[in-house]
């Protein structure tokens, strides 16, 4: 379904971002974990935001009612 | 992990030989990694060793301030021209500054004297010219009258009017009486009262003539430009003269001598003009000398003031050290990070070597139970986020730093409240401008607001990037939605679209893949749908952040090795929060997945009121009733679990620790109750009632806070609604209305109003508002789950951190 596929895409993008950060700014183990934490937190936040909005629209209970004269 | 906990700190003791003291402290100031403790705290500022040096620095600072004033008056700006690192000695600097000051003051006094004389001469010249005009015109008219009279007497030789003739001659001969006169300048505002008072004082026995000078004249006494009139007062008699003189002095009228001899007048005018031009050249030369002096000072001003600030700081620090018994070494105690040990030792060696002293400095690590300062090693990106966290409270030594997660969650929560990718792009451009011009702005002195905005440029950039993302999710570009990723999922029920405004559209295609469907904007059911969505979103995000907070408290408990905290604080807290609000999040998600029509308010409320009732049409999944019962029971168990065990366990722990010492306590004190606070080795006593009350407060705070904090997250919904409504109003009612009129002028006016409203209300006010609320969510709802925040910040002695303002 669209939901799981896109979630998978988010996961893949997150992993790529982590690898990218590791390759670009490799600055010692402690700093690497820090950068990794930031990237993972950002990915999770963005995914949650998207997932919530997507899920709410999957099986809607309220439908759009247009204004008159549109 | 880098920023998670404070750098390990240690208390060090430095023993420095006296000859090397000044140099070592300045080198340590360059390094900037030691925070000195004040070992002479009980001495007044005048009793300290280096008080005289500081007084000298203060004197020199005063001189530098004088120079700065003069430079500002002359319009010379201090320039950092030479970067030569010549180590100027403080003594040399003192001598030089004294010389320059004497020179400058002398120059200034001379200039003023010359200027005064110059102004007087200018006034004198004006008096000579104007009064000369009076006299010449008066003489001309007198000559004309004489001629006329002669003509008359020759023509009119009749006897008919002998009296008239006599009267005229007597009138004429009266002119031959010797009159004295006083000439000078009087300010124009005072000229009329001046004349009136002269008239009254002398009973009208004076003759006054005034002439206006066009340009304002520099008054020699006050040094300002004043409009003046030239006056001549004719009088007869000595008493009248003294009266007039007094009145002139009272009115501040400057008097200048004048002779009525024509030849002398010309001579005086020539002399005065000559003197004027001489004086002018002298004054010009003086001014030139002054400005070159100030320019040369200006080249070195920055260097000197930097040196002075450094020296003052070094002496203040030296005052904090204590002399040891033999008075041959200074003792210093301070905090430094563990990683800086080798650097500090190298610096000390270099200092003692440069001073050619016999003995090297000693570096010793001390063991102490005092709580060290907290030091986070931040770069320019993370420092602004760390400051946001520190504004609430500096982290206790080695506790988990919320700053790590704040770097991402703070801009994210801001963006949830701000979501509009058009506005996000505007803010991103502004912050990128600040970031690109970093170097230039960091060396300038900026105003207050600009300083804050510049300091937070990375925070604003992050906020803008996340706002663009949430803008795409909410599908708002200045409140206009676009179908970027796919066509809208909704369409009319039948081809004629009869029911579109009554029962609405239906979902025909797959869900809109990324974000909110563009069809919603402007519909009648937009608000019910969006409100439901955003409220549920706020609850979900809030529960996640609070869980993160509780998990961080687990990491703290594990780090400090407190298993009591793990089992009797972390576990019951997790159980309580998740069995209530975690369950709420779960049923929200299940309802979305299944599309059921269950009323979640009903479910949650009746879970408490009548948990054993059948759920009926509100059933979302099988076994829901039993799950709810189970969760309710575990929540009920969790509350006494976080209240009761911990105080008793702490008491048992305390007793175990002091079993061996209980014998000595009995000998030392009579009153067993007081054995707690007065126990040796600086150990705190254990008051059971205090600990119990503390735990009770903590429990109540957590339990009530679980409800109130979750509700507090609804501000994410509220602000996002406000933002989208404001933005939609500005678009619809300003821009679109202006478009309807089909008139260019109205359109331009409309566009301008739209831009002003967007920038003022949405980009500035809404940004600040969302910033504030996101900050509150972090400071209160997130941090009260784990943060203690009662540490103190590491403030090393560092020249780089000396304030840039002129604190001289």
Interface residues (C-beta under 8 A of the other chain):
Chain A: X2 X6 X30 X31 X33 X34 X37 X38 X41 X42 X45 X46 X48 X49 X50 X52 X53 X54 X55 X56 X57 X58 X59 X60 X61 X62 X63 X64 X65 X66 X67 X68 X70
Chain B: X1 X2 X3 X4 X404 X405 X407 X408 X409 X412 X416 X469 X470 X473 X474 X489 X490 X500 X501 X502 X503 X504 X505 X506 X507 X510 X511 X512 X513 X514 X515 X516 X517 X519 X520 X522 X523 X524 X525 X526 X528 X529 X532 X533 X536 X537 X540 X541 X544 X589 X592 X593 X594 X595 X597
